[in-house]
Amino acid sequence: MTRGVHIGLPGRQAIVLDVLLLNANRVVGIDRLVDAVWATEPPATARTQVRLCVSALRANLDGIGLPSSIVTRPPGYLMRVADAAPALASITPADDRPVHFGELLRRHRQSLGATQRLLAARSTVSVRAIRDLEHGRVSRPRRDTVRLIAAGLGLSGQARADFERAAASSRPTTGTSAPGNHRKRRSV
């Protein structure tokens, strides 16, 4: 395996890889990957686009010494991760942008295979609040809401700390809005 090599992945490839890694050594259906890439209405070509992402991922992984880590298994793909951790750690999103809280929430929810309604039932937070958080319509999630959702997702340890930190970083540090920003955003 190559050490110290960094490859950048475009958004869709990074999302597909995230879902495969979160479900390491288990088959992930192509429909689940489609749902992860497109939170709302996927295009008619979504399944083909996911297949193209997987093909490109295979080429990128081959470049860092992991030629057969993604295998096709009906109804989708399986990511083999035995002894792959050092090489996989070198993969970063192409734009190195920070993951927003709503996106992180959606990724965790989808990695469980849970709908917004199921997460709402597990966390006792409303479906609307979860939807608004995922879509970035809420600028300041309350700490207790974040904790309830983290518990509903079954997060613990470092994953929970990262989740709560992402929520806290989405909160503004002052109570004033930017000049000219008159759109009110609510908190849940």
Order of alpha helices (4+ residues) and beta strands (2+ residues): beta-alpha-beta-alpha-alpha-beta-beta-alpha-beta-alpha-alpha-alpha-alpha-alpha
